[in-house]
Amino acid sequence: MKIEGKVFVVTGGASGLGAATATHLIGQGAKVIMVDMNHQLGEEMQKRLGEKSKFVQLDVTDEVAVEQFFKNVEQDYAQLNGLINCAGIGPSAKVLGKNGIHALDAFQKVLNINVAGTFNMLRFAADVISRYALPAGEEDRGVIINTASVAAFDGQIGQSAYAASKGAVVAMTLPLARELAQHAIRVMTIAPGIMETPMLKSLPQNVQDALGEMVPFPKRLAKPEEFAQLVGHICENSYLNGETIRLDGAIRMQPK
Ligand SMILES: NC(=O)c1ccc[n+]([C@@H]2O[C@H](COP(=O)([O-])OP(=O)(O)OC[C@H]3O[C@@H](n4cnc5c(N)ncnc54)[C@H](O)[C@@H]3O)[C@@H](O)[C@H]2O)c1
């Protein structure tokens, strides 16, 4: 797939990995619709990225709003070639914590945003993408890229809800790729390690350095641009499908 001239939706596009992805895709000549709950950051991003970008405030778990959002995308762009799901939350809590037993609604909230939100966006995106003709001279009608985490494989103490949610994102990759193959839509997942996003950048430098030291090579946190670069490569490489790629400098997280 050529990125230039294509239309992508990026969730979580106001911050961190989503913002870096939107920036990268625009840089490659795509049009990008960023969606996020955070309208202040989203509007700042739109200003920074210019006329090829658009920001829409949207809760990815909202069934009615997401359906309407994709109707609007079709109306405004008459084309959709990809969805990059980066919206997510990553709270941590122990099953038997200092303040009591892990709240069930806290567990359900993580699953709702990270799994149901991802699925809610991709089901409508797949529907829209599937209805357009194959771009001339290309094999792919579209690509869907979801964001998991290394916590899907080596979740730490306190990450039972988060790890369960990211494990689900990994697990749905293959059945989605198998089903959507008939529409020439590929589905991939990226499982990032420790990324230098606003959350981690707010930690004291010595904590950031200690986290970086845990990475076999390179001994530093990953840059959001490196995630965005991988998104770009997945878009362009038609043979990548139905798989999860760890982007982690070979880190394997310890129990805590
Ligand atoms: N930063 C890391 O080290 C890291 C590592 C592994 C995986 N990840 C995953 O990468 C993704 C992006 O993380 P990030 O570090 O860029 O985080 P971030 O907090 O910088 O960005 C996430 C964005 O998602 C948005 N969001 C949250 N809930 C939403 C909802 N219901 N609807 C729409 N938008 C919503 C937030 O407003 C935020 O702007 C997440 O899924 C996260 O779990 C991050």
The ligand as an SDF file (V2000), in Angstrom:
LIG
                    3D

 44 48  0  0  0  0  0  0  0  0999 V2000
    3.5460    4.3650   26.4450 N   0  0  0  0  0  0  0  0  0  0  0  0
    3.9320    3.1160   26.5860 C   0  0  0  0  0  0  0  0  0  0  0  0
    5.0050    2.8350   27.1550 O   0  0  0  0  0  0  0  0  0  0  0  0
    3.0750    2.0050   26.0440 C   0  0  0  0  0  0  0  0  0  0  0  0
    3.5920    0.7050   26.0870 C   0  0  0  0  0  0  0  0  0  0  0  0
    2.8280   -0.3270   25.5980 C   0  0  0  0  0  0  0  0  0  0  0  0
    1.5810   -0.0670   25.0750 C   0  0  0  0  0  0  0  0  0  0  0  0
    1.1030    1.1890   25.0430 N   0  0  0  0  0  0  0  0  0  0  0  0
   -0.2420    1.3940   24.4900 C   0  0  0  0  0  0  0  0  0  0  0  0
   -0.1760    2.3220   23.4530 O   0  0  0  0  0  0  0  0  0  0  0  0
   -1.3960    3.0420   23.3610 C   0  0  0  0  0  0  0  0  0  0  0  0
   -1.1040    4.5350   23.3650 C   0  0  0  0  0  0  0  0  0  0  0  0
   -0.4310    4.8390   24.5610 O   0  0  0  0  0  0  0  0  0  0  0  0
    0.2730    6.2490   24.8190 P   0  0  0  0  0  0  0  0  0  0  0  0
    1.4570    6.0010   25.6380 O   0  0  0  0  0  0  0  0  0  0  0  0
    0.3690    6.9750   23.5410 O   0  0  0  0  0  0  0  0  0  0  0  0
   -0.8210    6.8880   25.7730 O   0  0  0  0  0  0  0  0  0  0  0  0
   -1.4070    8.3830   25.8440 P   0  0  0  0  0  0  0  0  0  0  0  0
   -2.1220    8.4500   27.1420 O   0  0  0  0  0  0  0  0  0  0  0  0
   -0.3370    9.3780   25.5490 O   0  0  0  0  0  0  0  0  0  0  0  0
   -2.4690    8.3850   24.6450 O   0  0  0  0  0  0  0  0  0  0  0  0
   -3.6260    7.6460   24.6850 C   0  0  0  0  0  0  0  0  0  0  0  0
   -4.7430    8.5220   24.2000 C   0  0  0  0  0  0  0  0  0  0  0  0
   -5.9570    7.7390   24.1870 O   0  0  0  0  0  0  0  0  0  0  0  0
   -7.0210    8.6000   24.5220 C   0  0  0  0  0  0  0  0  0  0  0  0
   -8.1680    7.8410   25.0000 N   0  0  0  0  0  0  0  0  0  0  0  0
   -8.2870    7.1340   26.1440 C   0  0  0  0  0  0  0  0  0  0  0  0
   -9.5130    6.6020   26.2450 N   0  0  0  0  0  0  0  0  0  0  0  0
  -10.1840    6.9580   25.1160 C   0  0  0  0  0  0  0  0  0  0  0  0
  -11.5050    6.7250   24.6300 C   0  0  0  0  0  0  0  0  0  0  0  0
  -12.3860    5.9900   25.3290 N   0  0  0  0  0  0  0  0  0  0  0  0
  -11.8430    7.2360   23.4310 N   0  0  0  0  0  0  0  0  0  0  0  0
  -10.9710    7.9820   22.7050 C   0  0  0  0  0  0  0  0  0  0  0  0
   -9.7220    8.2510   23.1370 N   0  0  0  0  0  0  0  0  0  0  0  0
   -9.3270    7.7460   24.3170 C   0  0  0  0  0  0  0  0  0  0  0  0
   -6.4600    9.5200   25.5940 C   0  0  0  0  0  0  0  0  0  0  0  0
   -7.2080   10.7160   25.6950 O   0  0  0  0  0  0  0  0  0  0  0  0
   -5.0260    9.7470   25.0880 C   0  0  0  0  0  0  0  0  0  0  0  0
   -4.9150   10.9410   24.3330 O   0  0  0  0  0  0  0  0  0  0  0  0
   -2.2680    2.5810   24.5330 C   0  0  0  0  0  0  0  0  0  0  0  0
   -3.1630    1.5990   24.0700 O   0  0  0  0  0  0  0  0  0  0  0  0
   -1.2520    1.9700   25.4700 C   0  0  0  0  0  0  0  0  0  0  0  0
   -1.8240    0.9500   26.2700 O   0  0  0  0  0  0  0  0  0  0  0  0
    1.8120    2.2430   25.5160 C   0  0  0  0  0  0  0  0  0  0  0  0
  1  2  1  0
  2  3  2  0
  2  4  1  0
  4  5  1  0
  4 44  2  0
  5  6  2  0
  6  7  1  0
  7  8  2  0
  8  9  1  0
  8 44  1  0
  9 10  1  0
  9 42  1  0
 10 11  1  0
 11 12  1  0
 11 40  1  0
 12 13  1  0
 13 14  1  0
 14 15  2  0
 14 16  1  0
 14 17  1  0
 17 18  1  0
 18 19  2  0
 18 20  1  0
 18 21  1  0
 21 22  1  0
 22 23  1  0
 23 24  1  0
 23 38  1  0
 24 25  1  0
 25 26  1  0
 25 36  1  0
 26 27  1  0
 26 35  1  0
 27 28  2  0
 28 29  1  0
 29 30  1  0
 29 35  2  0
 30 31  1  0
 30 32  2  0
 32 33  1  0
 33 34  2  0
 34 35  1  0
 36 37  1  0
 36 38  1  0
 38 39  1  0
 40 41  1  0
 40 42  1  0
 42 43  1  0
M  CHG  2   8   1  16  -1
M  END
$$$$
